[in-house]
Amino acid sequence: MDLHFGDSKPSDDERAAVDALLGPPESSWEGADRSDADLRWARGGRAARDRRDLLLPGLHAINDRIGWISEGALDYLCRRLTVPPSEAYGVATFYAMFSVKPRPATVLHVCTDLACAAAGAADLCAGVEASLGPGVHVERSPCLGLCERAPAALAIKAGDPVRTAVSAPATVHDAVLAASAPDSAPEEPAAAMAVPQAGSDDLVLLRRIGVVDPTSLDDYRAHGGYTALRRAFELGPAGVIREVSDSGLVGRGGAAFPTGRKWQATASQPDHPHYVVCNADESEPGTFKDRVLMEGDPYALVEAMTIAAYATGAHKGYLYLRGEYPRALQRLEHAIAQARARGFLGDDVLGQGYAFDIEIRRGAGAYICGEETALFNSIEGYRGEPRSKPPFPVEKGLFGKPTVENNVETLVNVLPILTMGAPAYAAIGTAKSTGPKLFCVSGSVERPGIYELPFGATLGELLELAGVRDGLRAVLLGGAAGGFVRPDELGIPLTFEGTREAGTTLGSGVVMAFDDTVPLPRLLLRIAEFFRDESCGQCVPCRVGTVRQEEALHRIVERTGVAAADDIALLREVGRAMRDASICGLGQTAWNAVESAIDRLGAYE
């Protein structure tokens, strides 16, 4: 391939940021300042190309140090990795958290998504913008995963090291303080604050949240940690997969694919190496369960990934983490380092002769990277666009090798399966939806947070626990990609089959309640704006359809131009096209919430 570099030069800080990640350049071809170097041929090109997957960490390194990515910095990173600058530019501009245009070192992300919009995000944005000077860039952001503390803001101040501060629930004063002096901002509350049931004896997945010190490996072990991994080594890989299969565990990210079947399919592939990928890029508006697990019980995820790797014959795992989760990043980095130092990761895990290690890769603000193949592309250093299937990830996934991909909640469920046994686990819940489930409850409730209930509990029982307020207008199940139900439908059982029979979806466990003070048409417009922003643009039905959906909803809200009935007919036609012809789940579900609001709630009557 031809590489065409510009004349721009990196600053000393930009060069230092890249070199801190990749090491010093070895030749002028890579950007070294050596007058005697010969540039007539490339040295180390193949080795550099093998490091293409370091493109995203390299962009993070520059953005973290400087606050934006200049042409000179991008060119220097491209030289180091032998990546065409045009491709790197396409990757850098794909993610919302990066900027290729100059901006202040401090960026304040203010969430304007569903829960925060209902809690006054618009007034918060206006107040912050009026109070902050030109030294801070205010970014209206999609969901920050802090829905239980809406409205929310995240301040990121570039430098060495980068500094972050969260303000939630945010006031104008607190958000300004977080942006202007992140080190002085009030400390975030403990993860247990997001778990109203914390400390309850009947919890399974959340039993350590608020009880165990999340920074202490010894405390984790004292509360049952690494019992499941020892049991896995006793059972052997095939025995672990058999237990997971017999438990009836299915994926908790929304697709509900049987986990044991996925693990078995990966383990049986003759091609090696195999990989384990943890999808911790939860970006669905209203979802924050994985964040709470990672912040409050990080060693559980490390242990669960190790078990998944052992069962499927993998020796390397990647944990793909949302870029908007700075505290989860800190907790997981510490947990992985401690596990590695104590022999729970590395060349000889627990003295069993089995090697496994985990590498964290940070996302940078792209909802589409929650789709497994888009996530693989992101790790590999490409734009996070979904791949066509087949081949499926169990055959050709990350780096073209067999890969098992699960989200955080799914993996953490493996621990009780091995400690209590598959029959006991399967006895929880219903015959078709086994085990406990985490629900993210937010909106018009008195006690928002993560709730753990066995499958089969009703929507009304969950909302009663959360303290639903008077004047309930609608409940959104499954987040922006889910569907609305009416207040007279609270008897819906919270199972995959129960919600399906009711004509809605359980999704990843989002339950957002809205009372009659929330303007429903504006809420639907925000959902449409979200999908328009987050579409990767790869396929026409989604790229064009999400724009047409937003335009039609704008006309209906503003009551200008085409009559509402005509626009609703257009919405149905566009929605069918997106559902039938989009490559991935984003386009296929972008019309769900709007359709349910029209048909079940009479949103525009």
C-alpha positions, 0 to 999 in steps of 0.5 A: 500500500502507498503511505502519503504523510503530510508535512505536519510535525508532532509536538514534543508532547505528542511524540512523547505520548506515542513513544510511551505506548510504543517505545522509541522509534528505531529508524527515520522511517518510523519518525526518529530524528536521525540525519544518517538514517537511510529512507530508501527502504522500510525497515520492520514494516511487517512487524509494524503492521502486526501492531495495527491493533495498537492504533486505538490505544495510540489515539487514546494516548494522544487524546489523553495527553493533549485533548485532541489529535492533530495532523502531525500527531496522527501522521507520527502514529501512522509512521510508527504503525505503518498505517495509511493516514487516511485509514487512521483518520477514518478511525479517529473520526469514528469515535465521539470522544476523539477530536481532530480539531483543536479544542480545550484540554478539558471536556465536560460531557453532559448526558442528554439521553433519556433518564438525564433528559427527564431529570433536567439535562437541558437546564443543566447544559444551559447553566454549565455553558453560561458559567464556564469560560472558553477553557472548557469544551461542553459536549452534549453526550449520549448515555454515560451509564449513570442513570441511577444518578441522573442528570450526570456529567463527566469531566476529562482534563487532558495531561500526563496523567489525564484526570477525570471527575464525575458529577452525578446527580449533577448541579450546575455548581458541581459540574463546573467544579468537576470541569475546572478542578477535577481533583477537588470534585467530591468523590464518587459514591461507592458502587453499593449506592447503586444497589438498593438491595446491597447486603441482602442475604438472598443476592447471588450476583450482587452479594459482594457489592458493598460488602467486599473491598473492591481493591482487595484480592484477599477480601475477595477470596475471603468471601468466596473468590476463586472458589469457582476457578478451582472448581473449574480446574477440577472439572476440566474444560469439557466439564465446565462447558457441560455445567454451563450448558446444563445450567441453561445460562443464556447471554444477558446482553439482549440476544439470549444465545445459549452460553454453553453452546457458544463456548462448545463451538469455540472450544471445538475449533481446530484453528488456534489461537482462541480468544476470549473477549469481554464486552464491557462496552454497555452503551444502551441508554438506561444500562449501567449494571456492568459498570456497577459490577466492575466498580464493586466486584472487579475480581469476579470478572477477572475470575470469570474471564479466566474460567471462560478462557480455560473452558474454550482453550484460550490463553489471551483475553481482551476486556473492551471497556467503555471509554466513559467509565474511568473508575471501572478502568482504574478498578480493573487495572488494579485487579488485573495487576494484583491477580497477575502478581499473585499467580491468578493470571500469567504463565501458570495460573494457580500452579495448574500449568495453564497460561492466561492473561487479560488486556484492557482495551478502551472504547472511545464513545461508539454505541455500535461497538457493543455489537460483537464483530464491530467490537472486534474491528475496533480492537484490531484498529479499524472502524467499529463497523459490524461484519457480515455473518457467517462466518460467526465469531466462534469460527473467525472472530478476533484477528480471524481466530475462534473467539468467544464473546460475552458481556460482563453480566453473562460471565459473572453468572458462571461463578455461581453456576460452578459453586452451587452446581448447574441443577441448583442454578437452573432451579432459580427462575423459570424453565426457559429463563434460568438464574438471576437477572440484573435490572437497571431501573431509572426514571420516575422511581424513588429508588433507582439502581440495580436490582437482582431478581430471579427470572419470572418476577413481574414488572410490577413487582420490580417497580414496587421495589423501586418505588414507582411514582404516581402518574406513571405514563409508560415504561420502556423495557430494553432501552432505546432498542426496546419497547414501551409498555402501558401502566396496565401491563405491569403483570408482564413476567420478566423473562425472555419468553414472557416479554416476547409473548407480550410483544416487547423485549427484555433486552439487557434489563433496562427498565425506565419509568416515565410519569406524565410530566415527561413529554413523550414526543420529545422523548421519542425524538431523542431516541431517534437522534440517538440512533442517527448519531450512533449509526456507523453508516455502513449499510444504506437502510440504517444510514438513511433510515435513521435520518428519515426517522428523525426528520419525520419525528421532528415534523410531527413534534413541530407540527409543520409540513407533512401531516402527522398521519402521513409521517406515521405511515412513512415511519412504518415504511422506513422502520420495516426497511431498517428491520428487514435489511440492516446489517446489524441489530442497531438498524434492526431495532432503531424503530422498535421504541417509536413503533411501540409508542405509537401502537401501545401508547397512542403517542401522537393521538 
